[in-house]
Amino acid sequence: MKNRLVVMILTAATVSSLMACGGGDGDAASGGAEGTGVSITIFNSKSEVQGQFEEMAEEYSAKTGVNVEVYYSNDTVAAHLATRYSANDPYTLAMVDAKDIYSLAEDYASDLSDQEWVDKTDYEISVNDKVVGFPVCVEARGVIYNADAIEAVTGETFVPEDYTTLDAFEGLLEKLAAGGMEAPAGIMKEDWSLAAHYLAETYEQQSDVEGFISDLYAGSADLAGNEKWNSMMDTFDVLMKYNYAASSPVAAEREVTEQKLAEGDIAFMFGGNWDWSVISEYDYTENMGMMPVPQNTNDGTNGKLVGGGSKYFFIDSSDNTSEEQRQAAKDFLNWLVQDGEGNQFLTEKCNLVPAYTNISAAALDPLSVSVKKYADGNLLIDNYNYLPDDHLSVCGAFMQEYLAGKTDRTALAEKVAQYWMAATPIEH
């Protein structure tokens, strides 16, 4: 058995057992009246668009005659796929993170170099000179704002660029609080938001990201004394100070926080353009967007979002997938990029920023419009795609302790540093 699969199976053994067919999270979509006899399975790892994918599968199956089944799992991507591969039952198409592409590509990903969509994106992933990763979208992180809510209190037009420094941003929060919006900020308590998104920026905004991460692994990085760490944590402290749920921050539900932001009860929340799928469920105000994390820094990072290609499809190359299935999977990816209905599915139904130059972004939601503006202006700091799988859960718990006031910044830095010293580096 190949080494990568051995590692994946060992990882899977440490988590709860998974149902071999993805459980009840995804419903099989029925084929068309004149089916082709070809069936493909799709693994979706973006929970917020599972409903859209299920609906799309039914419509696509009816239109093409290819039976499409979509599945989702709450388990880590690596563990879930390991279980499927160990059962000789891989997905035809799997949506994964970049690090999963790098770890799986050599043994399990089909060569997509000859596909037409390759010339329409800058975000594809290549391994050993072969294109193997199809970028699903562009995503970015920053501070989401509700301009209507801000302007209703201040009586002034909100210009995000005026609040790139922490001093200016805190001054605005003070003004909002004094004007009647007692707690103008919200913080999502979920471990993925705190660790995979906010904490990750303390690494991603370093001048030498790979060097800094290497030092963390080696135990030679002075995290507590690191300038970027303290800059980002200074901002986090200000958000905590003005958090509407400050009295019980780890009890705050994501949906409640996003509803308050959507309806203007609060003005700011750290997040990403994927949050629109939740915000749009409420009576949201018209003028919303995203801005970089405000910091008292002169390194330019407070003028950029963190993001890039996010989530990638790969097509299984193993003997468990037939050539007919692989071709059907390629046809599906081409439908997403080349067909108007496929484009509409990505941008209007899933609210995703397209990673392809030929796809119109005219119908994007307000958060995605902000992301596209920063992306078009070359104002995105690259994601770091190689965080260990348990960074989210372990360091997320550390961040939750800090959010709840159960530990201080020095102790938090020590815990995070100790985590990295015991972690296994991700090959890339």
N, C-alpha and C positions, 0 to 999 in steps of 0.2 A: 504493500500500500504506500502511496506517495506520502512524503514527509508532511506536506501542507495539510493533507487530509487527516493525517494522524494528529497533528496539532489541533485542528478544528474539532475532531471527535473528542479529544481530551477536554477541550474547552466546553463542549456540549455536555460532557458528563458532570460538570460542576453546577449546571443549572437544572431547573425542573424539567422533567421529561416533556417532550413535545409530541403532539399528535402528528402522525406521519403525513397527513394530508392537509395540514394547516388548520385543522379544527373548523369551527363554525364561523370564524372571522370573515371568510370570504365565501360567497355563494357561486356555484358553477353557473356559467351563462349558457343558455341553450343555443344550439346551432341553428342555422337558417333552414328554410324549408327544403332547399336543395343543398344539403351539406356536402362538403368536399371529402369528408371522411377523415380530415386532419384535425387533431385537437392539440392545443397548446395551453400550457399553464404559465401564469404570470405571478411572480411574487412582488407585492407592493410593500415597501417599508416606510411609506409616508402615511401615517394613520389619518391625517386630516383630509386625504383625498380618496380614502377607501370606498366611500359611497359612490363617488364619481367614477371610479374605476369599475365598480360592479355594474353600474348603469351602462357605461361605455361598452363593457364586454358583451352585454346582451344585444346592444345595437350593432356592434361590429360583427358579432356572430350571425345575426339575422341578415346583415348586408352581404357578408362575404362567404358564408357557409362554413367558415372555420370555427370550430367550437373553442371558445376561450373561457378559461376558468381563472379567477383572480383570488389570491389568498393573501392574508396578512397575519403576522404573529407579533405578540408583545415581547418575545424573547430577543436577545441580541441577534443581529443578522448572522454573524459568524457561527453561533451555536445552532441557530435554526437551519442554516444551509448544511452544516455538518451532519445534522440528523438526516436530512433528505439524501445527502450523498451516501451516507453509510447504509441507507436503506435502498440504494440504487434507484432512487426516485427523485431525481433533481427536477427543478423547474426548467421549463424551456427558456423562459426569460426571467431574470432576477434583477430587481432594483436594489442596489447596494450602495455603500459608501466607497469613496475612492480607495481607501486602504484595503477594502475587500477585493476590489479589482486587482490590485497589485499582488495580493496574496494568492488569488485563485487563477489568475489569467493563464499562467504557463500551462497549467494542467487541465483547466475546465472551461476556458473562454474561446469562442470562435473568432476567427480572423474576420474583421469587418472593414478592412482597408479599402476594398473595392466598392464600398457603398457610396451612393451619390451624396448623401448628407454630410459626409466627412469634409467636403469642401465648403460647407456652409456654417462651420462652427470653429471656434478657437479653443474649445473646452474638452475635446475628445481625449481619451486616455490611451496611450500606446505603451505596449510592453514588448521588448525584443523586436522593435521596429514594426510591430503589427498593431493596428487600431483594434482595441478590444472593448473599450468602454464608451457607450452612447450616453452623452450628457442629457439628462432629463430636463434640467432647468438651471437658471442662475438664481442663487439666493444670497441674501446678505443680512447682517446683524447690525443693530444700532439701537438708538432710542426712538421709539415710536411716539409721535406727538399728535395731539388733537388741537389744531390751530384755532378752530372755532371756540373751543372751551377757553383757551388762553386769551383770545381777543375779547371774549365776553367779559372777562374780569379786568383786563388791563386797558381796554379801549384803544389798543394800538395794534397795528398789523404785525403779526408774528413772522419774523425773518429768521429761520434756523441758523443761518450763517453768523448771526449776531451773538450766538450763545455757544461758541466752540470751546471757550475756556470754562473751567469749573467755577471760577469766580463770577462770571457773567451768568452762568446757568443757575447757581445758587441764589444770586440776586433776584432772578426771575421767580424762582420758587418762593422766596420770601415775599415777593410782591403778590404772588397769587394767594399765598396763605393769608396775608394781611387784607386782601381784597375779598375774602369770603370762601375761597377754595382751601379749606383748612389743611387738607392733606393732598397735595397735587400730584403725588407719584404712586406708582404701584410696582411691586416686585413679584414676579412669578416664583413660587417656592419650589417648583419641580426641579429634580436633580439635573435633568438634561439642560434646562435653561441656565441654572447656576454654574454647572461644571463644564458641560460641553460647549456652552455659548459664552457666558460672561467670563468665567475663569480662564477659558481658552484664549481669550484676547490678551491676557497678560503674557502669554507665550507668543502669540501671533504678531503682536506689535513690537517685539524685540527687533533690534537692528540686525541680529544674526540669529534667526529662529532655530536653525539646525544646531548651531553651536550652543545656544542656551539650553535646548532640550538635552543635548549630549551631556552638558554639565549637570543638569538635573539628575539624569541617570547615574552619573558618576559621583554625585553627592558633593560636587565642588561649587555649585551655584549658591550664591548668597541671596536666596529668595527674599528674606525679610528686609534686606538692604537694597534690593533691586529697584531702580527708579521707576520702571514701568509698572511693576507690581504695586508699588505704593501709589502711583498716579491713578491706576484703575481702582484700587481699593478706596482711595480718597473719594472718588465719584460714587462708589457703591455706598460708602458711609452717608453721603448726602442723600442718596435715594432712600436709604433706610430711615433717615431722619424725617423725611417727608412722606413716608409710606403710609397709605391710608389704613393698612392692616398692621401698623407697628406694634400694637398690643398683643397680637397673636399672628405673627408673620408666616409661620409654617402651617397655619390652618387655613390660609387664604386659598380659595380654589381658583384655578386658572380662569374658568368661565366667568366668575364674578369679577375678577380683576379686568378681564378684557371687556366685559360689559360696561364697567365703570368708565373705561377709557373710551369705548365707542360712543357712549351717551354723554360724555363730557363731565362726569363727576370727578374724574382725575384728568390730568393733562399729559402725563408722561409715563412710559413703561418701556423697559429694555426688552427687546424681542427682535423678530425678523419678519420678512414679508409673508412668511407662511401663516402668521397670526391673523391675516385677513380672513382666512377660512372660518375663524371663530368670531372675529369682530363683526363680520358681515351678517351674522345670525341675529344681531341686535339692531336697535334703532340708532344706527351710527350717524354722526354728523358728517357733513360733506368734505371738509378740509382737514385731511389727515395726511401724515407722511412719516418719513424716517430721516433721522439725522445722526451723525457720528456721536460716539460717546464723548461728552464734554470733558476736557482735561486741561489742567494747567501745564501745558507742555509746548515746546517749540520744535518738536520733531516732525510735525505735519500729520501725525496720526489722528489728531482731533478734527481733521478735515476729510476723513475717509471712513467708509463703512468697511467691515470685514466680510468677505464673501468670495463668490466665484461659482464655478460649476458645482452643482449639488445634486447628488444621487445619480447613479449611472446604471444603465441596463447592460447586462452581458448575456450572450446566448450560449447555452450549454453546448460543449463540444464532445461530450462523452458518448459512449455507445448506447446509452440509455435514451438518447434523443435521435430521432431519424432525420435524414436529410430533408424530408418533406416538412417535418416540424421546424427545422432550422430555417427553411425558406419561408415558411409561414410567419415565423418570428421576425425575419428580415423585412417581410412585407408590412408587418405591423409597425415596425420602427419607421419605415419609409412613409407609411400613412401618416404618422405623427408629424413628419417634417414636410412632406410634399403635398398632402391633401388639405384642402380648406377645412374640412370637418375635423381632421386630426389637429390642425392648428387651433381651431376653436376649442377643442377639448382641452388642450394644454393651457391656453391663455384665458379663456372665458369660464370654462367649467371648473378647472382646477386652480385658476388664478396664479399660474406659474409664469415667471419671467422667461421668455424663450431664450435658448442658448444658440439659436440659429438665425443667421442674418436675413433669411428670406421670409421669416415669420413676422407679420405685423404685430405691433404691440399697442395698437390704438385702443383696444378694449381692456387694457390692464387696470387693475384696482389701484387706489392711491399709494399703497405701500410699494407695490411693484413698480409703479411709475418712478418713485424715488430711487429704487434700486437700479432701474435702467438708466436713470440720469447719472448716477455715480459710476455705473459700469461704462457707459458711453464716454464719460470724462476721464476714464482710466484712474478712478478714485476708489478702487477696491483693494484692500489689503488681503492677500491670499489666505484662504483657510489653511490650517495645519491639519492634514488628513490622516495623521498617524498616531493619534492618541490611543493608548491601550484600551481594550474593550471595557475594563472595569473602572476607568478613570471617571466615567459619568456617575456611576453609583457610589464609589468610594469617596471621591473628592466632592461629589454632590452632597453627600451626608456631612462632610466637613463644612461646606458652605452653608448648609442649613443650620448647623450649630452656630455659626457666626451670625447668620441672619437672625436667629432667635436670641442672640446675646449671651450664649452659653460658653463662648470662647472669645479671646481677643485676637487681634491681627497677628501678633507675634506667634501665638500658639497655632493659629491657622496656617501660617507660613511653614512652621515646623512640621505640621501634619502632612501638608502637601509635599514638602521636600522629602519626608520619610517615605511617602507613597512612591515617589519617582525612583528612589534608590532601590526599592524592592520590586519595581515593575520590570517586565520583559520588553525590550525594545521591539518595535514593529519594523520588520524589514521593508525597505523601499529603496 
